[in-house]
Amino acid sequence: MDLGTALRRGELLALRWRAVNLLEGKIEVREALVRGRFTTPKSRASRRVIEIGPRTQEALAALWGVTLYRGDGDLVFCHPFTGKPLDPGTISKRYLRHCCIGRQAVS
């Protein structure tokens, strides 16, 4: 997913649904998860709004449709049963691997 959003891993782990605007295709970077703590971006350049493409919009919409955690303050990428932040290595295994496999099948 980070390939489609240009977000750093810590920004993905801290991404909350309130920062995702699927209708406009934008994500507002508001915080990051660093060493188990939520933090605000260090610089003004890190606080940004990025545009996402239709495939990423579809993937996020599909995720929103199946997650139990859809509130504005809920994490987009969280543990499916607890809603707590994922381990940084888990996001690659759980989400990115599926994106890459899907792309290889298409190519």
C-alpha positions as CSV (number, residue, x, y, z in Angstrom):
1,M,0.0,0.0,0.0
2,D,2.8,2.4,0.7
3,L,3.8,2.1,-2.9
4,G,0.5,3.6,-3.9
5,T,0.5,6.3,-1.2
6,A,4.1,7.5,-0.9
7,L,3.7,7.2,2.9
8,R,6.5,6.1,5.2
9,R,5.9,2.9,7.2
10,G,5.5,4.8,10.4
11,E,3.0,7.1,8.7
12,L,1.0,4.1,7.4
13,L,1.0,2.5,10.9
14,A,-0.4,5.8,12.4
15,L,-2.9,6.4,9.6
16,R,-6.4,7.0,10.9
17,W,-9.7,7.0,9.0
18,R,-10.2,10.7,9.7
19,A,-7.2,11.4,7.5
20,V,-8.5,9.4,4.6
21,N,-10.8,11.1,2.1
22,L,-11.8,8.5,-0.4
23,L,-14.2,10.7,-2.3
24,E,-11.5,13.3,-3.1
25,G,-8.7,10.7,-3.3
26,K,-6.5,12.3,-0.6
27,I,-4.8,11.4,2.6
28,E,-3.6,13.9,5.1
29,V,-0.4,13.0,6.9
30,R,-1.0,14.0,10.5
31,E,1.1,11.6,12.6
32,A,3.5,8.7,12.6
33,L,4.2,5.7,14.8
34,V,7.8,5.7,15.9
35,R,9.2,3.1,18.3
36,G,5.7,2.4,19.6
37,R,4.7,6.0,20.1
38,F,2.4,8.3,18.1
39,T,4.2,11.5,17.1
40,T,3.5,14.4,14.9
41,P,5.7,14.9,11.8
42,K,8.9,16.7,12.6
43,S,8.8,19.2,9.8
44,R,6.2,21.2,7.9
45,A,7.1,19.3,4.8
46,S,6.3,16.1,6.5
47,R,2.8,17.4,7.3
48,R,1.2,17.1,3.9
49,V,-1.8,16.1,1.9
50,I,-1.1,13.5,-0.8
51,E,-3.3,12.3,-3.7
52,I,-4.0,8.6,-4.1
53,G,-4.8,6.8,-7.3
54,P,-8.0,4.8,-8.0
55,R,-6.4,1.4,-7.2
56,T,-5.3,2.7,-3.8
57,Q,-8.8,4.2,-3.2
58,E,-10.4,0.9,-4.1
59,A,-8.1,-1.0,-1.8
60,L,-8.8,1.4,1.1
61,A,-12.5,1.2,0.4
62,A,-12.4,-2.6,0.5
63,L,-10.5,-2.5,3.7
64,W,-13.0,-0.1,5.3
65,G,-15.7,-2.5,4.2
66,V,-14.3,-5.4,6.1
67,T,-12.7,-3.9,9.2
68,L,-14.4,-3.7,12.6
69,Y,-12.6,-0.4,13.2
70,R,-14.1,2.3,11.1
71,G,-14.4,5.3,13.4
72,D,-12.6,8.5,12.7
73,G,-10.0,7.8,15.4
74,D,-9.5,4.2,14.4
75,L,-6.3,3.1,12.7
76,V,-6.6,2.1,9.1
77,F,-4.0,-0.7,9.5
78,C,-4.6,-2.3,12.9
79,H,-4.8,-5.6,14.5
80,P,-8.0,-7.1,13.2
81,F,-9.3,-8.1,16.7
82,T,-7.9,-5.5,19.0
83,G,-7.7,-2.4,16.8
84,K,-4.2,-1.7,18.2
85,P,-1.2,-0.7,16.1
86,L,0.5,-3.4,14.1
87,D,4.1,-4.3,14.5
88,P,6.1,-2.6,11.7
89,G,7.1,-5.9,10.1
90,T,3.4,-7.0,10.1
91,I,2.2,-4.3,7.7
92,S,4.6,-5.6,5.0
93,K,3.5,-9.2,5.5
94,R,-0.2,-8.5,5.9
95,Y,-0.8,-5.8,3.3
96,L,2.1,-5.1,1.0
97,R,2.7,-8.8,0.1
98,H,-0.8,-9.1,-1.2
99,C,-0.5,-6.0,-3.3
100,C,2.8,-7.2,-4.8
101,I,1.4,-10.7,-5.6
102,G,-1.6,-9.1,-7.2
103,R,0.6,-6.9,-9.4
104,Q,2.8,-9.8,-10.4
105,A,-0.3,-11.8,-11.6
106,V,-1.4,-8.8,-13.7
107,S,2.0,-8.2,-15.3
